[in-house]
């Protein structure tokens, strides 16, 4: 446990889980979120509220940032009422948001100018039973860190309250790069599974049958067994990790590929499929909602496989 006072900016689906872990560990926690209801929820379990990121930063030694986009990240740290406007010299920012490498480098430089240490530390689940928000709840997530080695070591006591594995990958920007590659793979795995299980249902094969067989075939993957399968079995299409966030991450990956002159044709297709889900008003659903979307396109139902044409 750390004896430092910690501030947390962002109390969304993942951020609220982190706040709970910190408070249960006995941390003195100051929080800020643009959603007053989220802030009130954190106050009910022991947090102190701050009216702005700047007000929060003036009270704490460590600032944990958990926000949904680069734009939100910049606003929380760089605006007139942002955290860096009032952060104490020697403070530490641990940014667990999924952002692009350029933004990570920009925030690192801005923090340095204020004599504040900054690391980007986006996270992902990686333990059995720990994919997505389940990993955050189980506190077994992995951190992909970019920034100075000394700041990384300073951050470990806090990160240890939230997860299990910590990878220092180099300077600012490297953590975000690896996280985008990880989410690129997961997003494609999700769409492949959605397409495949739709094909199975159209052929009259129940999803439980496919899951049982695939557990011992080349189709098996961490995504399939730890995220897709449990949610499919319990018919749980609430985030989790939303379609909107997955779409955002594929857009950031597209930008990275363009910058590095790397063709990403499958990423481009993923952008279009997740955008189609968003166009149908499904952006707030978990990304495995793609399986229902694909089934609808095929005029079938994952949970009611068609009767095979050659069945007696």
C-alpha positions as CSV (number, residue, x, y, z in Angstrom):
1,X,0.0,0.0,0.0
2,X,1.2,3.5,-0.8
3,X,0.9,6.3,1.8
4,X,0.7,9.0,-0.8
5,X,-2.5,10.9,-1.5
6,X,-3.7,9.9,-5.0
7,X,-5.9,11.8,-7.3
8,X,-7.9,10.1,-10.0
9,X,-9.3,11.7,-13.1
10,X,-12.0,9.6,-14.8
11,X,-14.5,7.3,-13.2
12,X,-16.0,5.4,-16.2
13,X,-16.5,1.7,-16.4
14,X,-12.8,0.9,-15.7
15,X,-12.0,4.0,-13.7
16,X,-14.7,3.2,-11.1
17,X,-13.2,-0.2,-10.6
18,X,-9.7,1.3,-10.1
19,X,-11.1,3.8,-7.6
20,X,-12.7,0.9,-5.6
21,X,-9.4,-0.9,-5.5
22,X,-7.5,2.1,-4.2
23,X,-10.1,2.9,-1.5
24,X,-10.2,-0.7,-0.3
25,X,-6.4,-0.6,0.0
26,X,-6.7,2.4,2.3
27,X,-5.5,5.0,-0.1
28,X,-6.5,8.6,0.5
29,X,-8.2,9.3,-2.8
30,X,-9.4,12.6,-4.5
31,X,-11.5,12.1,-7.6
32,X,-12.8,14.2,-10.5
33,X,-15.2,13.2,-13.3
34,X,-17.3,15.3,-15.7
35,X,-20.3,13.1,-14.7
36,X,-21.5,14.2,-11.2
37,X,-23.2,10.9,-10.6
38,X,-20.0,9.0,-11.0
39,X,-18.2,11.4,-8.6
40,X,-21.1,10.9,-6.1
41,X,-20.7,7.1,-6.3
42,X,-17.0,7.4,-5.5
43,X,-17.7,9.7,-2.6
44,X,-20.1,7.2,-1.1
45,X,-17.3,4.7,-0.8
46,X,-14.8,7.1,0.7
47,X,-13.4,9.4,-2.0
48,X,-13.1,13.2,-1.8
49,X,-14.4,15.1,-4.8
50,X,-12.6,17.9,-6.6
51,X,-14.4,20.4,-8.9
52,X,-11.7,20.3,-11.6
53,X,-8.5,18.5,-12.5
54,X,-6.5,21.5,-11.4
55,X,-8.2,21.5,-7.9
56,X,-7.5,17.8,-7.7
57,X,-3.8,18.1,-8.7
58,X,-3.1,20.8,-6.1
59,X,-4.0,18.3,-3.3
60,X,-2.2,15.1,-4.4
61,X,1.2,13.6,-5.1
62,X,0.1,11.1,-7.7
63,X,-2.5,11.6,-10.4
64,X,-4.1,8.6,-12.1
65,X,-5.8,9.4,-15.4
66,X,-8.4,6.9,-16.8
67,X,-10.1,8.6,-19.7
68,X,-11.7,7.4,-23.0
69,X,-9.9,9.4,-25.7
70,X,-6.8,11.5,-26.5
71,X,-9.0,14.6,-26.6
72,X,-10.3,14.0,-23.0
73,X,-6.8,13.3,-21.9
74,X,-5.4,16.6,-23.3
75,X,-8.3,18.5,-21.8
76,X,-7.8,17.0,-18.3
77,X,-4.1,17.7,-18.3
78,X,-3.4,20.7,-20.6
79,X,-6.5,23.0,-20.3
80,X,-6.5,26.1,-18.1
81,X,-8.2,24.1,-15.4
82,X,-6.2,21.0,-16.2
83,X,-4.1,19.1,-13.8
84,X,-0.7,20.4,-15.0
85,X,-1.9,24.0,-14.3
86,X,-1.8,23.3,-10.6
87,X,0.3,20.1,-10.2
88,X,3.1,20.3,-7.6
89,X,6.7,20.0,-8.8
90,X,7.8,16.4,-8.4
91,X,4.2,15.0,-8.8
92,X,3.7,11.8,-10.8
93,X,1.0,11.3,-13.5
94,X,0.1,7.7,-14.3
95,X,-2.0,7.8,-17.5
96,X,-3.8,4.5,-18.0
97,X,-5.9,5.8,-20.9
98,X,-5.6,4.3,-24.3
99,X,-4.3,7.1,-26.5
100,X,-2.1,7.5,-29.5
101,X,1.7,7.7,-29.2
102,X,1.9,11.3,-30.4
103,X,-0.5,12.4,-27.6
104,X,1.6,10.4,-25.1
105,X,4.8,12.2,-26.2
106,X,3.0,15.6,-26.1
107,X,1.7,15.0,-22.5
108,X,5.2,13.7,-21.4
109,X,6.8,16.9,-22.7
110,X,4.2,19.2,-21.2
111,X,4.6,17.5,-17.8
112,X,8.4,17.7,-17.9
113,X,8.0,21.5,-18.5
114,X,6.1,21.6,-15.3
115,X,8.7,19.5,-13.4
116,X,6.1,16.7,-13.2
117,X,6.9,13.0,-14.1
118,X,4.5,11.4,-16.6
119,X,4.2,7.8,-17.7
120,X,1.7,6.4,-20.1
121,X,0.5,3.0,-18.8
122,X,-2.4,1.7,-20.8
123,X,-3.7,-1.6,-19.6
124,X,-5.1,-5.0,-20.8
125,X,-6.3,-8.2,-19.2
126,X,-4.2,-11.2,-19.7
127,X,-4.9,-13.7,-16.9
128,X,-7.4,-16.6,-17.0
129,X,-10.8,-15.1,-16.2
130,X,-9.3,-11.6,-16.5
131,X,-10.1,-10.3,-19.9
132,X,-11.7,-6.9,-20.3
133,X,-13.4,-5.4,-17.2
134,X,-13.0,-8.8,-15.5
135,X,-9.3,-8.2,-15.4
136,X,-9.8,-4.8,-13.9
137,X,-12.1,-6.3,-11.2
138,X,-9.7,-9.1,-10.5
139,X,-6.7,-6.6,-10.3
140,X,-4.7,-8.9,-12.6
141,X,-4.3,-6.5,-15.6
142,X,-1.0,-5.8,-17.4
143,X,0.5,-2.3,-17.8
144,X,2.3,-1.3,-21.0
145,X,4.4,1.6,-19.9
146,X,6.3,4.4,-21.7
147,X,8.3,7.0,-20.0
148,X,11.3,7.4,-17.8
149,X,12.6,4.4,-15.9
150,X,12.7,6.3,-12.6
151,X,9.0,7.4,-13.0
152,X,8.1,3.8,-13.8
153,X,9.7,2.6,-10.6
154,X,7.8,5.3,-8.7
155,X,4.5,4.2,-10.2
156,X,4.9,0.5,-9.3
157,X,3.4,0.7,-5.8
158,X,0.2,2.3,-7.2
159,X,0.1,0.0,-10.3
160,X,0.5,-3.0,-7.9
161,X,-2.8,-2.2,-6.3
162,X,-4.5,-2.4,-9.7
163,X,-2.7,-5.2,-11.6
164,X,0.0,-7.8,-11.7
165,X,2.3,-7.3,-14.7
166,X,4.3,-4.2,-15.6
167,X,6.3,-3.8,-18.8
168,X,8.6,-0.8,-19.2
169,X,8.8,-0.5,-23.0
170,X,10.9,2.6,-23.5
171,X,10.2,6.3,-23.9
172,X,6.8,7.9,-24.0
173,X,4.8,6.7,-26.9
174,X,6.0,3.1,-26.8
175,X,3.3,2.0,-24.3
176,X,0.5,3.4,-26.4
177,X,2.0,1.8,-29.5
178,X,2.0,-1.7,-27.9
179,X,-1.5,-1.2,-26.5
180,X,-2.9,-0.2,-29.9
181,X,-1.3,-3.3,-31.5
182,X,-2.9,-5.4,-28.7
183,X,-6.3,-3.9,-29.2
184,X,-5.9,-4.2,-33.0
185,X,-5.4,-8.0,-32.6
186,X,-8.3,-8.3,-30.1
187,X,-10.7,-6.3,-32.3
188,X,-9.9,-8.5,-35.3
189,X,-10.2,-11.7,-33.3
190,X,-13.7,-10.5,-32.2
191,X,-14.9,-10.0,-35.8
192,X,-13.5,-13.3,-37.0
193,X,-15.3,-15.1,-34.1
194,X,-18.5,-13.2,-34.9
195,X,-18.3,-14.3,-38.5
196,X,-17.4,-17.9,-37.7
197,X,-20.1,-18.4,-35.2
198,X,-22.7,-16.9,-37.5
199,X,-21.5,-19.4,-40.2
200,X,-21.9,-22.2,-37.6
201,X,-25.4,-21.1,-36.7
202,X,-26.4,-20.9,-40.4
203,X,-25.1,-24.5,-40.7
204,X,-27.2,-25.6,-37.7
205,X,-24.4,-25.8,-35.2
206,X,-24.9,-24.4,-31.7
207,X,-22.3,-22.1,-30.3
208,X,-21.7,-24.3,-27.2
209,X,-20.8,-27.1,-29.6
210,X,-18.3,-24.9,-31.4
211,X,-16.8,-23.7,-28.2
212,X,-16.4,-27.2,-26.9
213,X,-14.7,-28.4,-30.0
214,X,-12.5,-25.2,-30.5
215,X,-11.1,-25.6,-27.0
216,X,-8.9,-28.3,-28.5
217,X,-8.3,-27.0,-32.0
218,X,-6.2,-24.4,-33.7
219,X,-9.2,-22.0,-33.4
220,X,-8.5,-21.6,-29.7
221,X,-7.2,-18.2,-28.5
222,X,-7.1,-16.2,-25.3
223,X,-9.8,-13.9,-26.8
224,X,-12.1,-16.8,-27.6
225,X,-11.8,-18.6,-24.3
226,X,-11.5,-15.7,-21.9
227,X,-13.7,-13.0,-23.3
228,X,-15.9,-14.1,-26.2
229,X,-17.0,-17.5,-24.9
230,X,-18.1,-16.5,-21.3
231,X,-20.1,-13.5,-22.6
232,X,-21.7,-15.6,-25.4
233,X,-22.7,-18.3,-23.0
234,X,-24.3,-15.9,-20.5
235,X,-25.7,-13.7,-23.3
236,X,-24.0,-10.7,-21.9
237,X,-23.7,-7.9,-24.4
238,X,-23.2,-5.0,-22.0
239,X,-19.7,-3.5,-21.7
240,X,-17.2,-4.8,-20.9
241,X,-15.4,-2.9,-23.6
242,X,-17.8,-1.0,-25.9
243,X,-18.1,-0.9,-29.6
244,X,-17.4,2.8,-29.5
245,X,-14.1,2.3,-27.7
246,X,-13.0,-0.5,-30.0
247,X,-13.8,1.7,-33.0
248,X,-11.8,4.6,-31.5
249,X,-8.8,2.3,-31.0
250,X,-8.9,1.0,-34.6
251,X,-8.9,4.7,-35.8
252,X,-5.9,5.4,-33.7
253,X,-4.2,2.3,-35.1
254,X,-5.0,3.5,-38.7
255,X,-3.3,6.8,-37.9
256,X,-0.2,4.9,-36.5
257,X,-0.1,2.7,-39.7
258,X,-0.3,5.8,-41.9
259,X,2.5,7.5,-40.0
260,X,4.7,4.5,-40.2
261,X,3.8,3.7,-43.8
262,X,2.4,0.2,-42.9
263,X,-0.6,-1.1,-44.8
264,X,-3.3,-2.3,-42.5
265,X,-6.1,-3.7,-44.7
266,X,-7.8,-5.8,-42.0
267,X,-7.8,-2.8,-39.7
268,X,-9.5,-0.8,-42.4
269,X,-12.2,-3.5,-42.7
270,X,-12.6,-3.6,-38.9
271,X,-13.2,0.2,-38.8
272,X,-16.1,-0.2,-41.3
273,X,-17.7,-3.1,-39.4
274,X,-17.6,-1.4,-36.1
275,X,-18.9,1.8,-37.7
276,X,-21.8,-0.2,-39.1
277,X,-22.6,-1.3,-35.5
278,X,-22.4,2.3,-34.4
279,X,-24.7,3.3,-37.2
280,X,-27.3,0.9,-35.9
281,X,-27.1,2.5,-32.5
282,X,-25.0,-0.3,-30.9
283,X,-21.9,1.8,-30.0
284,X,-22.7,1.5,-26.3
285,X,-22.9,-2.3,-26.4
286,X,-20.0,-4.7,-25.8
287,X,-17.9,-5.3,-28.9
288,X,-19.1,-9.0,-29.0
289,X,-22.4,-7.5,-30.1
290,X,-20.8,-8.0,-33.5
291,X,-21.9,-11.6,-33.4
292,X,-25.6,-10.6,-33.3
293,X,-25.0,-8.1,-36.0
294,X,-23.3,-10.6,-38.3
295,X,-26.1,-13.1,-37.6
296,X,-28.7,-10.5,-38.5
297,X,-27.0,-9.9,-41.8
298,X,-27.1,-13.7,-42.4
299,X,-30.8,-13.9,-41.4
300,X,-30.0,-16.3,-38.6
301,X,-29.8,-16.3,-34.8
302,X,-26.7,-17.4,-32.9
303,X,-28.9,-19.0,-30.2
304,X,-31.3,-20.7,-32.6
305,X,-29.2,-22.4,-35.2
306,X,-31.0,-23.2,-38.5
307,X,-32.2,-26.7,-39.1
308,X,-29.7,-28.3,-41.5
309,X,-31.3,-28.6,-45.0
310,X,-30.4,-32.3,-45.1
311,X,-31.8,-33.1,-41.7
312,X,-34.4,-35.9,-41.6
